[in-house]
Amino acid sequence: MNTPILMTGGGGRLGTELRALMPGLTAPTSEELDITDARSLHEYIQRLRPGLIVHAAAYTDVARAAQEWARCWKVNVEGTREVALAAAGVGSRLIHISTDYVFSGEHGDYRETDVPGPPVNPYALTKLVAEESARLAGRFLILRTSFRPREFQYPVAFEDVFTSQDYVDVIAPMIAEVIRYAPLIPDEVLHVTTERKSVYELARRRNPQVRPGYRAEASVVLPADVSLNTERWQALRAQWSHLE
């Protein structure tokens, strides 16, 4: 792409990884570009006029979302709405980073065509509404994924919570691939994750001392199985492999 690529949330967990992988990104931190300040956000995007906006800025503390509800809503819903409107204003395509938590977790292996919801906790609600806000961009890709820090930071991991999330250094290169090949992706929704596993299985890969636990012990309601079907993602990668 000859036009700039803008990524919000450049100082976040995912943003930091993507900046290292894609040095050409324009990736201000949340302090440098506050998506909740609508006027400065619109002015920034009007000046830059990016061809693609990767919206990675988000409130991600699932456990604290209920206590910080106003902040969570302002960032995830109102912030996403303004990013989408700003994208529409300059004709940018928007890649909105969403989450597997938009699903209720009743059966797992969710496809892009499955109806999301109902959300099981406050954080999930904001991310579900944010997906609809992202559609205001007109040209958009809702990218559902899930990642953790490079190290599993808790002493206990749940055996009865199933996911297709992975560590951020595993997921970030996949998202970088989506960004690079964005012009070749016609989809409006895409699932980008790894294989289904329990959170305990994932934790043990980098923290063998982690203890098993159960989701009933969690301080917030968690979905039982939000694993995502990635057949479409794998098909796209197979197409791209012939271009290299």
Phi, psi and omega per residue, in radians:
M1 nan 2.393 3.110
N2 -1.504 -0.490 3.123
T3 -1.430 2.743 -3.106
P4 -1.120 2.676 2.979
I5 -1.920 2.108 3.135
L6 -1.760 2.328 3.016
M7 -2.121 2.152 3.028
T8 -1.366 2.762 3.108
G9 1.186 0.677 -3.078
G10 -1.109 -0.341 3.136
G11 -1.670 0.012 -3.123
G12 -1.391 -3.117 -3.085
R13 -1.047 -0.894 3.122
L14 -1.255 -0.740 -3.117
G15 -1.020 -0.702 3.132
T16 -1.092 -0.754 3.116
E17 -1.122 -0.756 -3.096
L18 -1.202 -0.608 3.092
R19 -1.080 -0.658 3.126
A20 -1.225 -0.604 -3.116
L21 -1.402 -0.520 -3.045
M22 -2.308 1.350 -3.053
P23 -1.019 -0.358 -3.119
G24 -1.352 -0.135 3.135
L25 -1.139 2.479 2.883
T26 -1.547 1.914 -2.921
A27 -2.356 1.258 3.111
P28 -1.139 2.620 3.057
T29 -1.297 3.013 3.124
S30 -1.162 -0.444 3.071
E31 -1.280 -0.602 -3.127
E32 -1.403 -0.510 3.104
L33 -2.446 1.701 -3.102
D34 -1.527 1.920 -3.079
I35 -1.218 -0.218 3.098
T36 -1.531 -0.095 3.043
D37 -1.729 1.558 -2.969
A38 -1.007 -0.754 -3.070
R39 -1.113 -0.852 -3.117
S40 -1.193 -0.583 3.092
L41 -1.075 -0.860 -3.125
H42 -1.115 -0.693 3.127
E43 -1.121 -0.730 3.141
Y44 -1.065 -0.831 -3.093
I45 -1.226 -0.588 3.069
Q46 -1.114 -0.666 3.133
R47 -1.227 -0.783 -3.048
L48 -1.335 -0.683 -3.098
R49 0.856 1.060 -3.124
P50 -1.238 2.640 3.045
G51 -1.363 -0.467 -3.106
L52 -2.454 2.369 3.050
I53 -2.066 2.138 3.047
V54 -1.749 1.938 -3.053
H55 -1.638 1.634 -3.106
A56 -1.830 -0.203 3.124
A57 -1.185 2.328 -3.119
A58 -2.886 2.742 2.922
Y59 -1.523 2.118 -2.973
T60 -2.132 0.107 -3.106
D61 -1.444 1.638 -3.061
V62 -1.056 -0.724 -3.062
A63 -1.210 -0.568 -3.054
R64 -1.691 -0.051 -3.031
A65 -1.013 -0.666 -3.128
A66 -1.180 -0.677 -3.138
Q67 -1.291 -0.513 3.136
E68 -1.993 0.789 -2.998
W69 -1.028 -0.784 -3.097
A70 -1.078 -0.752 3.132
R71 -1.163 -0.778 3.137
C72 -1.033 -0.795 -3.139
W73 -1.147 -0.751 -3.092
K74 -1.079 -0.753 -3.121
V75 -1.288 -0.938 -2.980
N76 -1.307 -0.645 -3.087
V77 -1.700 -1.034 -3.090
E78 -1.168 -0.700 3.112
G79 -1.091 -0.779 3.114
T80 -1.102 -0.708 3.120
R81 -1.036 -0.772 -3.114
E82 -1.213 -0.644 3.071
V83 -1.092 -0.751 -3.132
A84 -1.133 -0.757 3.130
L85 -1.141 -0.690 3.107
A86 -1.142 -0.681 3.089
A87 -1.074 -0.789 3.126
A88 -1.074 -0.627 -3.092
G89 -1.128 -0.467 -3.134
V90 -2.004 0.089 3.110
G91 1.343 0.387 3.128
S92 -1.403 2.579 2.935
R93 -1.469 2.511 -3.101
L94 -1.960 2.215 2.914
I95 -1.799 1.945 -3.106
H96 -1.721 2.094 3.131
I97 -1.400 1.929 -3.138
S98 -1.926 -2.824 -2.948
T99 -2.517 2.756 3.043
D100 -1.203 -0.294 -3.116
Y101 -1.218 -0.071 3.045
V102 -1.236 -0.186 3.093
F103 -1.733 2.727 -3.078
S104 -1.339 -0.371 3.102
G105 1.478 0.372 -3.091
E106 -1.359 -0.489 -3.077
H107 -2.449 -0.333 3.135
G108 1.307 -3.115 -3.093
D109 0.947 0.744 -3.084
Y110 -1.247 2.371 3.095
R111 -1.704 2.871 3.120
E112 -1.051 -0.488 -3.094
T113 -1.510 -0.139 3.114
D114 -1.218 2.482 3.108
V115 -1.262 2.168 -3.136
P116 -1.295 2.933 3.115
G117 1.474 -3.135 -0.132
P118 -1.252 2.527 -3.100
P119 -1.164 2.502 -3.060
V120 -1.717 -0.183 3.118
N121 -2.635 2.933 -3.067
P122 -1.031 -0.728 3.116
Y123 -1.025 -0.802 -3.129
A124 -1.044 -0.660 3.120
L125 -1.077 -0.793 -3.120
T126 -1.129 -0.645 -3.122
K127 -1.269 -0.543 3.078
L128 -1.181 -0.796 3.115
V129 -1.148 -0.611 3.126
A130 -1.070 -0.621 3.101
E131 -1.041 -0.731 3.128
E132 -1.207 -0.615 3.077
S133 -1.097 -0.672 -3.107
A134 -1.072 -0.490 -3.114
R135 -1.171 -0.276 3.104
L136 -1.137 -0.288 3.115
A137 -1.138 -0.400 -3.102
G138 1.500 -0.969 3.058
R139 -1.925 1.965 -2.997
F140 -2.636 2.782 2.954
L141 -2.354 2.045 3.052
I142 -1.545 1.951 -3.062
L143 -1.825 1.857 3.129
R144 -1.565 2.246 -3.127
T145 -2.644 -3.076 3.105
S146 -2.852 2.320 -3.091
F147 -2.613 2.765 3.083
R148 -2.086 2.927 3.024
P149 -1.010 2.959 -3.107
R150 -1.060 -0.448 3.109
E151 -2.123 2.515 3.071
F152 -1.352 2.028 -2.910
Q153 -1.704 0.092 -3.108
Y154 -1.907 2.631 3.129
P155 -1.322 -0.338 -3.089
V156 -2.194 2.473 3.071
A157 -2.305 2.485 -3.002
F158 -1.447 2.247 3.112
E159 -1.378 -0.392 -3.045
D160 -1.885 0.380 2.997
V161 -2.034 2.093 -3.069
F162 -1.924 2.510 -2.968
T163 -2.685 2.901 2.938
S164 -2.081 0.325 3.099
Q165 -1.201 2.951 3.088
D166 -2.655 -3.080 3.128
Y167 -1.315 2.644 -2.993
V168 -1.056 -0.553 3.134
D169 -1.313 -0.202 3.013
V170 -1.559 -0.728 -3.079
I171 -1.339 -0.669 -3.048
A172 -0.993 -0.767 3.105
P173 -1.075 -0.519 3.097
M174 -1.211 -0.705 3.112
I175 -1.213 -0.634 3.057
A176 -1.039 -0.640 3.104
E177 -1.121 -0.732 3.099
V178 -1.063 -0.752 -3.133
I179 -1.098 -0.787 -3.112
R180 -1.092 -0.687 -3.063
Y181 -1.766 0.279 -3.080
A182 -0.899 -0.686 3.140
P183 -1.106 -0.319 -3.113
L184 -1.708 0.084 -3.122
I185 -1.844 1.905 -3.114
P186 -1.487 -0.171 -3.007
D187 -1.182 2.736 2.993
E188 -1.755 -0.357 3.104
V189 -2.411 2.405 -3.136
L190 -2.567 2.371 3.095
H191 -1.732 2.154 -3.102
V192 -2.244 1.701 -3.132
T193 -2.628 -2.988 3.055
T194 -1.897 -2.756 -2.987
E195 -1.321 2.807 3.106
R196 -1.183 2.415 -3.139
K197 -2.819 2.861 2.999
S198 -1.422 2.741 3.083
V199 -1.068 -0.585 3.108
Y200 -1.120 -0.753 3.100
E201 -1.065 -0.760 3.122
L202 -1.104 -0.768 -3.103
A203 -1.063 -0.723 -3.074
R204 -1.148 -0.332 3.122
R205 -1.124 -0.522 -3.110
R206 -2.189 -0.098 3.082
N207 -2.466 1.419 -3.073
P208 -1.072 -0.309 -3.119
Q209 -1.516 -0.060 -3.092
V210 -1.074 2.507 -3.128
R211 -1.692 2.540 3.101
P212 -1.304 2.544 3.084
G213 -2.541 -3.064 -3.096
Y214 -2.278 2.601 -3.004
R215 -1.117 -0.348 3.070
A216 -1.087 -0.356 3.139
E217 -1.428 -0.214 -3.043
A218 -1.212 2.674 -3.136
S219 -1.414 -0.121 3.125
V220 -2.430 2.648 3.119
V221 -1.160 2.237 3.134
L222 -2.031 2.499 3.064
P223 -1.218 2.559 -3.053
A224 -1.301 -0.686 -3.073
D225 -2.632 1.783 3.118
V226 -1.966 0.495 3.097
S227 -1.052 2.510 -3.063
L228 -1.904 2.434 3.031
N229 -1.347 2.271 -3.068
T230 -2.063 0.416 -3.131
E231 -1.044 -0.706 3.134
R232 -1.134 -0.748 3.105
W233 -1.053 -0.773 3.135
Q234 -1.134 -0.638 3.120
A235 -1.151 -0.714 3.102
L236 -1.101 -0.763 -3.140
R237 -1.085 -0.642 3.121
A238 -1.126 -0.669 3.093
Q239 -1.122 -0.773 -3.083
W240 -1.174 -0.520 -3.090
S241 -1.056 -0.456 -3.136
H242 -1.373 -0.181 -3.116
L243 -1.585 -0.175 -3.020
E244 -1.696 nan nan
